[in-house]
Amino acid sequence: MHELSLANGIIGIVKAEAEKSGFQRVLEISLKVGEYSGIVPRCLEEFFPVAAEGTPAQGAALRIEVLPARFRCYDCGFEGRPDRERACCPSCGGEHIRMIAGREFYVENLVVE
């Protein structure tokens, strides 16, 4: 249910940009959501119209791109997708890996009129 809070946050960004830029209506909002962000895009899409009602974003389309997770291996320097079955580096088998991408959540672009 935290997706409603996230939708309200997006509306806050839209309102701030509308005040700053003077646009009246948002046609489309592009979001980037990391694979391991904990955000369920489908739920965000369901809650967004509720949060957007009566705002410049009412009726706006949401475009959500899920960004894949990337890891760095501190044993061999590999960067990319891990071996999910074994939770290790697919290059050397090392277990000293750290997520370097995949938790993102941000508004990439607004299409306005």
Summary of the structure (lengths in Angstrom):
residues: 113
radius of gyration: 17.9
end to end distance: 30.8
largest distance: 54.0
contacts: 319
relative contact order: 0.25
helix: 28%
strand: 33%
